Amino acid sequence: GYNDSIRSCRLTPQHRGTFRIKVYEKEDFGGH
């Protein structure tokens, strides 16, 4: 789920940037 993704992101800081981009893309698609 969403919380699991955040938890994995915290465990792997190197993927944090990619995770943020995915979250922003989802928000954009949901907003439009």
Secondary structure as the mmCIF struct_conf table of DSSP 4:
data_model
#
loop_
_struct_conf.conf_type_id
_struct_conf.id
_struct_conf.beg_label_comp_id
_struct_conf.beg_label_asym_id
_struct_conf.beg_label_seq_id
_struct_conf.end_label_comp_id
_struct_conf.end_label_asym_id
_struct_conf.end_label_seq_id
HELX_RH_AL_P HELX_RH_AL_P1 TYR A 2 LEU A 11
HELX_RH_3T_P HELX_RH_3T_P1 PRO A 13 HIS A 15
HELX_RH_AL_P HELX_RH_AL_P2 ARG A 16 GLY A 31
#
